[in-house]
Amino acid sequence: MRLLLIRHGQTPGNVLGRLDTERPGPGLTDLGLRQAAAIPDALRSDPIDAIFVSTLLRTHLTAHPLAADRGLELQVASGLHEIEAGSLEGLRDRASVRTYLETAVAWGSGDLDKRMPGAHDGHDFFRRFDTDIARAAAGSEVAAVFSHGAAIRVWTAARAQNVPTTFAGENELDNTGVVELTGSPEEGWTLLSWAGLPVGGMALADLSAADPLGEPLSEV
C-alpha cells in the first residue's frame, strides 16, 4: 500500500517557534488554512481511500478540505499526535528546542531509551505511532495520514529502509509537506518521495516563521 504522511498546516506556535504539543492544541493561521485548501488539487492524482488524523485540532482542520473533496470521513487515531514536549512544553528558547529535537532525532537513530524531559522515551513513541500506521495500512490501498513535523521525521528515519538513521535531523518538513512511502508493517517501508515544502510550493511557505519542529537540527 501507499502511505502519504502529511504535516498539518501552519499554526501560531509554528510562527513563534514554540514547542506546542499538548492536546487539543491551536488551530491554523490564515496561511495554514490556505495551505490546507491547496491539498485536494495537489493530491488530485492520488486515489486516496482513507484519511487519518491525530487527536490535535490542527490535523483535523488541515485534512478537512481533502475529506470534503473526496467524500471521506476523518478517522481519528490516538497515536498519531506530535512527540510530547513534557517539561519543555510552551518554550521557545534555543536550548529547549535543541534538547527536544536532539532527543527526538536520537530515537530515529535507534536510541529509544533516551527520554524527553518530563515525558516519554522512544519506545513509547514508536509503540503508539506504529499501532496507528498499521491500522491505516490494514484497511486501505492509499491512506493520507495527517500528523506532525517531528513525529513524521522521526518515524520515517526509523522505519524507511532506504534512508540513513540521521535522516530525521537532516531534512526539512514544512507545513503540509507530503512524505510518500510504500510497503507494509510486515514487509517494511520504502521512502518514495519527500516533499519538504508546502503542497502549494513557495507561494504557501512562510520563510519568516521560526518553526523548529520542521527544520533540520543544524538550523536550530
Beta strands, then each sheet from edge to edge (+ up, - down):
strand 1: 2-7
strand 2: 50-53
strand 3: 74-76
strand 4: 142-147
strand 5: 178-184
strand 6: 188-195
sheet 1: 3+ 2+ 4+ 1+ 5- 6+
end
